[in-house]
Amino acid sequence: MDFNKKDVVIGFIIIAVAVSGAFLYRKLKNPDTNIVSTPTPVSFQKDLEDSFKYDIPDGVDSIELKDVSSGLPAGEAGNGRGIATKNEVLADIEDPIKGYFYQVWTEENDNFVSLGKLQMAKGGWLLDYSNLKLDNIQKIIISLEKDYDSKMEKKILEGSFN
């Protein structure tokens, strides 16, 4: 048999097309069944409850306290998040700088009313103010304070129930 180069090249091309066609057919007939799972987001409230080992009962009104510190430098204080109910506040914020503390406020009739100082707890900061028997709490604010007085100094976290 006498084969010239042209016949050999055409033969290789035919074999390559046939093999490619077989792979393509198999791929189309059996598509990848790799299922990409979407991670289930952990709720903000659940995440904080786990950090504090503290349970907020289902059905209780709660709000997320968002960072309003306007970019305080890291390590100075703030830079966190929190959750509040009508009776308590949980906050995951950095420790305040020496000589400062966190104070919780609510707003009544355009006046700020102190609910007390946040206390260090497992995993963050906590204040239970259920003993104050406040009926109409609509807004919660956490501030960074140097003096424990009736004047708010620097807002860190804030949230509203309405």
N, C-alpha and C positions, 0 to 999 in steps of 0.2 A: 504494500500500500504506500502510496505516495501522497503525503500530506504537505501542503504548503503552509506558510505562516498565517495566511489569511484564514484558512480553515481552522487552525488551532485557536486563534483569537476569537473567532465566532463561536466555537465550541465552549470556551471559557465564559464568554458573555452569556450564552444560553444557560449554562450551569449556574452562574451567579444569579441570573434573573429567576430561575426556578427555585433556588434555595431561599432567596429573599422573599419570593411570593409565598413559599411554604411558611416562613416565619411570620410574615404579615397576616396570613390567613389564620394561623394559630393564635396570634395576638388579638385579632378581631373577634375570633370565636370565643376565646377565654380571656376577657379583660381582667386587669389586675383587680383583685378583691381585697387589696389592702384598705382597710377602713381606718380613716384618720379620726381618732376620737377628739372631740372638742372638750377641753377641760371644763369641768363644772366650777363656775366661780363660787368662791366661799363668800357668804354674805359678810358685809362689813361688821354687822352686829355680832354674828357668830364668831368672827375672827377676834374681836375684842373680848367677848365672853370667854373664849378659850384662853386668851392671854391672862385674864384676871382670875380665871376659875370662878366666875361669877355668872349667875343665870338671870337674865331679864325674862320674866314670864311672857309667853305668847299672848298677844292681844293688848299688851301695854303700849300706849303711845310712846314712840321714841323718835329721836331726830339725830341725824348725823351732824356733828360739829366740824366745820371745815376751817382750814387754816386761813386766817385773815391777817397774818402777821406782817404782810408786805415785805417778805424776804429778809427777815432777821438773819444775820449770819449764822451758819451751822455752829452749834456749840454755845451760842448765846442764850438760847431758849426757844420755845415754840417748836416749829417744824414738826407738826404732828396731826393727830386726828382724834376725834372723840365721839361719844354717843351720850345722849341725855334722855332721861324720862322725866316725868313730873315730880319724881322723888330723889333721883340720883344722877350723878355724872361720872362717867368713866372716860379717862383720857390717856392716850398713848402719845406722850410728848416728852421731849428731852428734859433732863433735870435743869432747873433754873440756875443761872449763875449765882455765885456766892452772894448772900445778902438779899436775894429776891425770893419770891414765892408766887404761887398761882392762886388767884382768887376767882370764885364763881359769882356771876351776877345774873339778875333777870331785870327786865325793863317793865316798869309799871307807870302808866300815865306820864310818859316821856322822862321818867326819872329812873336811874339805875339803883337797884337794891341788891346789897351784898347777900349772898346765900352762905358764904363762908370760904375758908381756905381749903384747897385740895390737899389731901393727905396721901403720902406715898403708900402704895399698896403693891401686892404681888403683880408684877408686870406693868405697872404704870401708876396713875393717879386716880383717886376716888374721892367723891364727896356724897354723903347721904344726907339730904336735907328734908326727909319726910317728916321730921318733928316740927318743921316750921308751919305746916298746914296752910300753904299758899294755894289759893283756888284758881287763879287765872294766869298761870305761867305760859307765856307765848314765845319767849325768846330766852336763850341761854348763851352767856358769853363767858369765856375764860380769859382772864387777863394776867399779865406779868406785873407784879407789884413790888415796890420797895417798902412802902408804908401801908399798914393795915388801917385804912381810913375809908371814908365814903366817896373818895374820888378815884375813878378808874384811870389807870396809867397807860397800859399798852395792851390792846386787844390781841389775843393769840388765836383763839378758836371761837366760832359763832355758829348758831343754828336757830331756826324758828319752827314752831309747831304748826303754823298756819301756812 
